[in-house]
Amino acid sequence: MKDNNDMPGHLARRFQQIAVAVFLAEVGDAGFDLTPVQYAALATIKANPGLDQVTLAGLIAYDRTTITGVIDRLVQKGLAERRASSRDRRARELEVTDEGRRTLRKITPAVESAQRIMLRGLSAREGEELMRLMRKAIAAGNELSRAPLRDVQA
């Protein structure tokens, strides 16, 4: 029987726990109340103005059913808004508000700090190698996920 530290699933889960804790601590210390998923959604909406929730879910590899709650919280916080689509009256387009843009600008140093802290036990070269290997493993397993990452064109 393998020890947990020899199992990639266990290590991925532990790294995720650490990553979320570090993100919340850094962002909280900077005076912001955003989860990693809310941040990813907000940054992605800003980069792709007018996108719909289904496309957003694919771009951040998030479950379609739970993305609604993420958007609801961003709207409640005044950081994003839903608008009726000009192309399809049934669809809703997402936009970042002025407050959302301000938040993204001000939160960036805390997010960058969190990324550095997550890799602090590694040299710069080791950090790059870990990132390369994680991207490679994730790309190979993307379609196995319940929420596969999708390109903008998809």
C-alpha positions as CSV (number, residue, x, y, z in Angstrom):
1,M,0.0,0.0,0.0
2,K,1.4,3.4,-1.0
3,D,1.8,6.2,1.5
4,N,-0.4,9.2,0.7
5,N,2.7,11.3,-0.2
6,D,3.2,8.9,-3.1
7,M,-0.3,9.5,-4.5
8,P,-0.7,12.4,-7.0
9,G,-4.4,12.9,-6.1
10,H,-3.5,13.4,-2.4
11,L,-0.7,15.8,-3.2
12,A,-2.9,17.7,-5.6
13,R,-5.6,18.0,-2.9
14,R,-3.0,19.2,-0.3
15,F,-1.6,21.7,-2.7
16,Q,-5.1,23.0,-3.5
17,Q,-5.8,23.4,0.3
18,I,-2.6,25.3,0.8
19,A,-3.2,27.4,-2.3
20,V,-6.7,28.4,-1.2
21,A,-5.6,29.2,2.4
22,V,-2.7,31.3,1.1
23,F,-4.9,33.2,-1.4
24,L,-7.6,33.9,1.2
25,A,-5.0,35.1,3.7
26,E,-3.1,37.4,1.3
27,V,-6.3,38.8,-0.2
28,G,-8.0,39.2,3.2
29,D,-4.9,41.0,4.6
30,A,-5.2,43.4,1.7
31,G,-8.8,44.1,2.7
32,F,-10.6,42.1,0.0
33,D,-13.3,39.5,0.3
34,L,-12.9,37.4,-2.8
35,T,-12.4,33.6,-3.2
36,P,-10.0,32.2,-5.8
37,V,-12.9,31.2,-8.0
38,Q,-14.5,34.7,-7.7
39,Y,-11.2,36.3,-8.6
40,A,-10.7,34.0,-11.6
41,A,-14.3,34.7,-12.8
42,L,-13.9,38.5,-12.4
43,A,-10.5,38.6,-14.2
44,T,-11.9,36.4,-17.0
45,I,-15.0,38.6,-17.4
46,K,-12.7,41.7,-17.6
47,A,-10.6,40.0,-20.3
48,N,-13.7,38.9,-22.3
49,P,-16.4,41.5,-21.9
50,G,-19.9,40.4,-22.8
51,L,-19.2,36.7,-22.4
52,D,-22.0,34.4,-21.1
53,Q,-22.0,32.2,-18.0
54,V,-21.5,28.9,-19.9
55,T,-18.5,30.3,-21.8
56,L,-17.1,31.7,-18.5
57,A,-17.5,28.3,-16.8
58,G,-15.5,26.7,-19.6
59,L,-12.8,29.3,-19.6
60,I,-12.1,28.9,-15.8
61,A,-12.8,25.1,-15.8
62,Y,-15.7,25.5,-13.4
63,D,-18.9,23.5,-13.2
64,R,-21.8,25.1,-15.1
65,T,-24.3,24.6,-12.3
66,T,-22.2,26.3,-9.6
67,I,-20.9,29.2,-11.8
68,T,-24.3,30.8,-11.3
69,G,-23.7,31.2,-7.5
70,V,-20.2,32.6,-8.2
71,I,-21.7,35.3,-10.5
72,D,-24.5,36.0,-8.1
73,R,-21.9,36.8,-5.4
74,L,-19.9,39.0,-7.8
75,V,-23.1,40.9,-8.7
76,Q,-24.1,41.2,-5.0
77,K,-20.7,42.7,-4.2
78,G,-21.1,45.2,-7.1
79,L,-18.1,43.9,-9.0
80,A,-20.0,42.5,-12.1
81,E,-23.3,42.7,-13.7
82,R,-25.5,40.7,-16.0
83,R,-27.0,42.4,-19.0
84,A,-29.5,41.1,-21.6
85,S,-27.6,40.0,-24.7
86,S,-27.9,42.2,-27.8
87,R,-27.7,39.0,-30.0
88,D,-30.0,36.7,-28.0
89,R,-32.7,38.1,-25.7
90,R,-32.6,34.9,-23.6
91,A,-28.9,35.0,-22.9
92,R,-27.2,37.2,-20.3
93,E,-23.9,38.9,-21.0
94,L,-21.4,39.5,-18.1
95,E,-19.6,42.8,-17.6
96,V,-17.2,44.0,-14.9
97,T,-18.4,47.2,-13.1
98,D,-16.1,50.2,-12.4
99,E,-15.8,48.9,-8.8
100,G,-14.8,45.5,-10.2
101,R,-12.1,47.1,-12.3
102,R,-10.9,49.0,-9.3
103,T,-10.9,45.8,-7.2
104,L,-8.9,43.9,-9.8
105,R,-6.3,46.7,-10.0
106,K,-5.9,46.9,-6.2
107,I,-6.0,43.2,-5.5
108,T,-3.2,42.3,-8.0
109,P,-0.3,42.7,-5.6
110,A,-1.9,40.4,-3.0
111,V,-2.7,37.8,-5.7
112,E,0.9,38.0,-7.0
113,S,2.2,37.6,-3.4
114,A,0.0,34.6,-2.9
115,Q,1.4,32.9,-6.0
116,R,5.0,33.5,-4.7
117,I,4.2,32.1,-1.3
118,M,2.6,28.9,-2.8
119,L,6.0,28.2,-4.4
120,R,8.3,29.5,-1.7
121,G,9.9,26.1,-0.9
122,L,11.1,25.9,-4.5
123,S,13.9,27.6,-6.4
124,A,12.8,29.7,-9.4
125,R,13.8,26.9,-11.7
126,E,12.0,24.3,-9.6
127,G,8.9,26.5,-9.5
128,E,9.0,26.8,-13.4
129,E,9.4,23.0,-13.7
130,L,6.5,22.3,-11.3
131,M,4.3,24.7,-13.3
132,R,5.4,23.1,-16.6
133,L,4.7,19.6,-15.2
134,M,1.3,20.6,-13.7
135,R,0.2,22.2,-17.0
136,K,1.3,19.0,-18.9
137,A,-0.6,16.6,-16.5
138,I,-3.7,18.9,-16.5
139,A,-3.7,19.1,-20.3
140,A,-3.5,15.3,-20.6
141,G,-6.4,14.8,-18.1
142,N,-8.5,17.9,-19.1
143,E,-11.3,15.9,-20.8
144,L,-11.6,13.5,-17.8
145,S,-12.7,16.5,-15.6
146,R,-16.4,17.2,-14.9
147,A,-15.5,20.8,-15.8
148,P,-13.0,20.7,-18.6
149,L,-11.1,23.8,-19.5
150,R,-12.4,25.3,-22.8
151,D,-10.9,27.8,-25.3
152,V,-12.7,31.0,-26.0
153,Q,-13.6,29.6,-29.5
154,A,-15.2,26.4,-28.1
